[in-house]
Amino acid sequence: MDASTLLADPDAIRLECFVSEPHSVTLVVRAAQRRPCCPKCGVASTSLHSHYTRHVADLPWHGVTARLELHTRKLRCRNELCERKVFCERLPEVVAAYARKTVRLNAALTLLAFAMGGEAGARAACGLSLQVSPDTLLRRIRQFQPQSHAPIKVLGVDDFAFRRGQRYGTILVDLEKHQPVELLPDREAETFAAWLRQHPEVEIISRDRGGSYAAGARAGAPHAVQVADRFHLLKNLLDGFEKFLYRRHTQIKAATQAVFHSPQSLKGERAGAEKIPTPSAAQALLTAQRQAKLARREHRYRAVKELHRAGLPILTIARRLNMQRCQVREFIAAESLPQRRARSAGCSPIYRYLPYLQRRWEQGERSSRALWKEIKSHGYAGAEVTLRHFLQRWRVSSSTEIEVQTATRSLPGRAPSVRRIKWLLFSPEKRKEEWERQLADELCHRSGEIDRAQKLVRDFHRLLRERRADELQGWLGAARASGIGELVYFANSVGQDRTAVSAAFVNEWSQGQVEGQVNRLKFIKRATYGRAKFDLLRARVIHQPAA
């Protein structure tokens, strides 16, 4: 079969003539084999029985539909031991038995189906003069027989969501060949173990820190080396570090105020700020609304704390107070009411045109569209809606005097979040700005626990980066002795999975490409709007197009 030639197999068929019609062309071809073989016994025969004609679709000619009128023969099988007495001449490189499309046309449709799916593939095929329905393309995917893969020595395993939070499956990847080899319908340990028993050649299993895959690997391939993923190790540690910092909200707030409101830090701020507007009646109303929301939030926080001290589970508290479980957990973990960060004006390009806008506003111009056109002629590249939102503050205020944030300020527009504090403490000194170094020093000075936690997190990162497996046991002991609950929990979990974690320090394999295959799977799943059955999703994920 060759898609670049006029005939699918020039050695097996010859062209006699072609018939041209307005929207199609028919090629009249005849089988050219000298001694066709019986498909049952393989014995060649020249004993003619009769002729017959087949009509099959072929690849289009520059947008014109092409069909083959194939004249072939029926022959007698002269092998007395053969059960078949009469057989049809086979042309396996041109068209399969009973098929209505040539082999190369089916191959093109299969390629289109795997690349685009049913509906999108059918629309693309119509533009290429390939008449096919979405259901036919889906059948091509399901009927495709993947090539048998070589023995798998290094296996990566991870889960994916059929429906997030409800049903999950498992993807298995050959890390040496960068190919997904199988999808499993769930993420149970026994399912994974059963697959491993069918593939005893697996020597290394890279996985995340989920317990089900560890148990499945131990049951199905006890001889294989399990390798915990380094990224997930560090992520688990940093997640615990963030939870610890969240409980230190009061200390973080005090350190932030000490750094951001010191005379040295405010000196540069005042140089780029103008007078704050006098509150109007509308602003007073907004302030009252915010205070009422804060009071309701404080009441909820106290109620969550009281119910938690009474021993009620999180789900019961959430249902009783009509709250999300994640918010209940947030309130339980916090030592004081978590403060929501205030919005900041930031460094909008509008501030460059503020004097002009103030002057036009005082002259009586209130149309945001007219003002937008005027400053646009002076070089403003923003959208009209941005200016409209900016002018809304003037519409509810009695003054146009607002605080102007300069682009050269040394501090952030708002107090950093706990997540940013985490990265601020974790990042190396050379990557920090001056205010970040000041805040990190202030936090460590105010809290010995934060200082110890920062050192432990950085030490673990150094051990992981430098592959110091011999120092891991000492770090685990220091983390347990720190008394910091989140780090103690992390150290205990690492101790329970010590063999796989130690292998991560000395082994090159990781979950990087497995995560990439999961992203590819998500793309395929979302392209089908989440409606693909498991067999269809599996076929598209493990399919590897020919190079």
Secondary structure in CASP SS format (residue, H / E / C, confidence):
PFRMAT SS
TARGET T0000
AUTHOR 0000-0000-0000
METHOD secondary structure of the structure
MODEL  1
M C 1.00
D C 1.00
A C 1.00
S C 1.00
T C 1.00
L C 1.00
L C 1.00
A C 1.00
D C 1.00
P C 1.00
D C 1.00
A C 1.00
I E 1.00
R E 1.00
L E 1.00
E E 1.00
C E 1.00
F E 1.00
V E 1.00
S E 1.00
E E 1.00
P C 1.00
H C 1.00
S E 1.00
V E 1.00
T E 1.00
L E 1.00
V E 1.00
V E 1.00
R E 1.00
A E 1.00
A C 1.00
Q C 1.00
R C 1.00
R C 1.00
P C 1.00
C E 1.00
C C 1.00
P C 1.00
K C 1.00
C C 1.00
G C 1.00
V C 1.00
A E 1.00
S C 1.00
T C 1.00
S C 1.00
L E 1.00
H E 1.00
S E 1.00
H E 1.00
Y E 1.00
T E 1.00
R E 1.00
H E 1.00
V E 1.00
A E 1.00
D E 1.00
L E 1.00
P E 1.00
W E 1.00
H C 1.00
G C 1.00
V E 1.00
T E 1.00
A E 1.00
R E 1.00
L E 1.00
E E 1.00
L E 1.00
H E 1.00
T E 1.00
R E 1.00
K E 1.00
L E 1.00
R E 1.00
C C 1.00
R C 1.00
N C 1.00
E C 1.00
L C 1.00
C C 1.00
E C 1.00
R C 1.00
K C 1.00
V E 1.00
F E 1.00
C E 1.00
E C 1.00
R C 1.00
L E 1.00
P C 1.00
E C 1.00
V C 1.00
V E 1.00
A C 1.00
A C 1.00
Y C 1.00
A C 1.00
R C 1.00
K E 1.00
T C 1.00
V H 1.00
R H 1.00
L H 1.00
N H 1.00
A H 1.00
A H 1.00
L H 1.00
T H 1.00
L H 1.00
L H 1.00
A H 1.00
F H 1.00
A H 1.00
M H 1.00
G C 1.00
G C 1.00
E H 1.00
A H 1.00
G H 1.00
A H 1.00
R H 1.00
A H 1.00
A H 1.00
C H 1.00
G H 1.00
L C 1.00
S C 1.00
L C 1.00
Q C 1.00
V C 1.00
S C 1.00
P H 1.00
D H 1.00
T H 1.00
L H 1.00
L H 1.00
R H 1.00
R H 1.00
I H 1.00
R H 1.00
Q H 1.00
F C 1.00
Q C 1.00
P C 1.00
Q C 1.00
S C 1.00
H C 1.00
A C 1.00
P C 1.00
I C 1.00
K C 1.00
V E 1.00
L E 1.00
G E 1.00
V E 1.00
D E 1.00
D E 1.00
F E 1.00
A E 1.00
F E 1.00
R E 1.00
R C 1.00
G C 1.00
Q C 1.00
R E 1.00
Y E 1.00
G E 1.00
T E 1.00
I E 1.00
L E 1.00
V E 1.00
D E 1.00
L C 1.00
E C 1.00
K C 1.00
H C 1.00
Q E 1.00
P E 1.00
V E 1.00
E E 1.00
L E 1.00
L E 1.00
P C 1.00
D C 1.00
R C 1.00
E C 1.00
A H 1.00
E H 1.00
T H 1.00
F H 1.00
A H 1.00
A H 1.00
W H 1.00
L H 1.00
R H 1.00
Q C 1.00
H C 1.00
P C 1.00
E C 1.00
V C 1.00
E C 1.00
I E 1.00
I E 1.00
S E 1.00
R E 1.00
D C 1.00
R C 1.00
G C 1.00
G H 1.00
S H 1.00
Y H 1.00
A H 1.00
A H 1.00
G H 1.00
A H 1.00
R H 1.00
A H 1.00
G H 1.00
A C 1.00
P C 1.00
H C 1.00
A C 1.00
V E 1.00
Q E 1.00
V E 1.00
A E 1.00
D C 1.00
R H 1.00
F H 1.00
H H 1.00
L H 1.00
L H 1.00
K H 1.00
N H 1.00
L H 1.00
L H 1.00
D H 1.00
G H 1.00
F H 1.00
E H 1.00
K H 1.00
F H 1.00
L H 1.00
Y H 1.00
R H 1.00
R C 1.00
H H 1.00
T H 1.00
Q H 1.00
I H 1.00
K H 1.00
A H 1.00
A H 1.00
T H 1.00
Q H 1.00
A H 1.00
V H 1.00
F H 1.00
H C 1.00
S C 1.00
P H 1.00
Q H 1.00
S H 1.00
L H 1.00
K H 1.00
G H 1.00
E H 1.00
R H 1.00
A H 1.00
G C 1.00
A C 1.00
E C 1.00
K C 1.00
I C 1.00
P C 1.00
T C 1.00
P C 1.00
S C 1.00
A H 1.00
A H 1.00
Q H 1.00
A H 1.00
L H 1.00
L H 1.00
T H 1.00
A H 1.00
Q H 1.00
R H 1.00
Q H 1.00
A H 1.00
K H 1.00
L H 1.00
A H 1.00
R H 1.00
R H 1.00
E H 1.00
H H 1.00
R H 1.00
Y H 1.00
R H 1.00
A H 1.00
V H 1.00
K H 1.00
E H 1.00
L H 1.00
H H 1.00
R H 1.00
A C 1.00
G C 1.00
L C 1.00
P C 1.00
I H 1.00
L H 1.00
T H 1.00
I H 1.00
A H 1.00
R H 1.00
R H 1.00
L H 1.00
N C 1.00
M C 1.00
Q C 1.00
R H 1.00
C H 1.00
Q H 1.00
V H 1.00
R H 1.00
E H 1.00
F H 1.00
I H 1.00
A H 1.00
A C 1.00
E C 1.00
S C 1.00
L C 1.00
P C 1.00
Q C 1.00
R C 1.00
R C 1.00
A C 1.00
R C 1.00
S C 1.00
A C 1.00
G C 1.00
C C 1.00
S C 1.00
P H 1.00
I H 1.00
Y H 1.00
R H 1.00
Y H 1.00
L H 1.00
P H 1.00
Y H 1.00
L H 1.00
Q H 1.00
R H 1.00
R H 1.00
W H 1.00
E H 1.00
Q C 1.00
G C 1.00
E C 1.00
R C 1.00
S C 1.00
S H 1.00
R H 1.00
A H 1.00
L H 1.00
W H 1.00
K H 1.00
E H 1.00
I H 1.00
K H 1.00
S H 1.00
H C 1.00
G C 1.00
Y C 1.00
A C 1.00
G C 1.00
A C 1.00
E H 1.00
V H 1.00
T H 1.00
L H 1.00
R H 1.00
H H 1.00
F H 1.00
L H 1.00
Q H 1.00
R H 1.00
W H 1.00
R H 1.00
V C 1.00
S C 1.00
S C 1.00
S C 1.00
T C 1.00
E C 1.00
I C 1.00
E C 1.00
V C 1.00
Q C 1.00
T C 1.00
A C 1.00
T C 1.00
R C 1.00
S C 1.00
L C 1.00
P C 1.00
G C 1.00
R C 1.00
A C 1.00
P C 1.00
S C 1.00
V H 1.00
R H 1.00
R H 1.00
I H 1.00
K H 1.00
W H 1.00
L H 1.00
L H 1.00
F H 1.00
S C 1.00
P C 1.00
E H 1.00
K H 1.00
R H 1.00
K C 1.00
E C 1.00
E H 1.00
W H 1.00
E H 1.00
R H 1.00
Q H 1.00
L H 1.00
A H 1.00
D H 1.00
E H 1.00
L H 1.00
C H 1.00
H H 1.00
R H 1.00
S C 1.00
G H 1.00
E H 1.00
I H 1.00
D H 1.00
R H 1.00
A H 1.00
Q H 1.00
K H 1.00
L H 1.00
V H 1.00
R H 1.00
D H 1.00
F H 1.00
H H 1.00
R H 1.00
L H 1.00
L H 1.00
R H 1.00
E H 1.00
R C 1.00
R C 1.00
A H 1.00
D H 1.00
E H 1.00
L H 1.00
Q H 1.00
G H 1.00
W H 1.00
L H 1.00
G H 1.00
A H 1.00
A H 1.00
R H 1.00
A H 1.00
S C 1.00
G C 1.00
I C 1.00
G H 1.00
E H 1.00
L H 1.00
V H 1.00
Y H 1.00
F H 1.00
A H 1.00
N H 1.00
S H 1.00
V H 1.00
G H 1.00
Q H 1.00
D C 1.00
R H 1.00
T H 1.00
A H 1.00
V H 1.00
S H 1.00
A H 1.00
A H 1.00
F H 1.00
V H 1.00
N C 1.00
E C 1.00
W C 1.00
S C 1.00
Q C 1.00
G H 1.00
Q H 1.00
V H 1.00
E H 1.00
G H 1.00
Q H 1.00
V H 1.00
N H 1.00
R H 1.00
L H 1.00
K H 1.00
F H 1.00
I H 1.00
K H 1.00
R H 1.00
A H 1.00
T C 1.00
Y C 1.00
G C 1.00
R C 1.00
A C 1.00
K C 1.00
F H 1.00
D H 1.00
L H 1.00
L H 1.00
R H 1.00
A H 1.00
R H 1.00
V H 1.00
I H 1.00
H C 1.00
Q C 1.00
P C 1.00
A C 1.00
A C 1.00
END
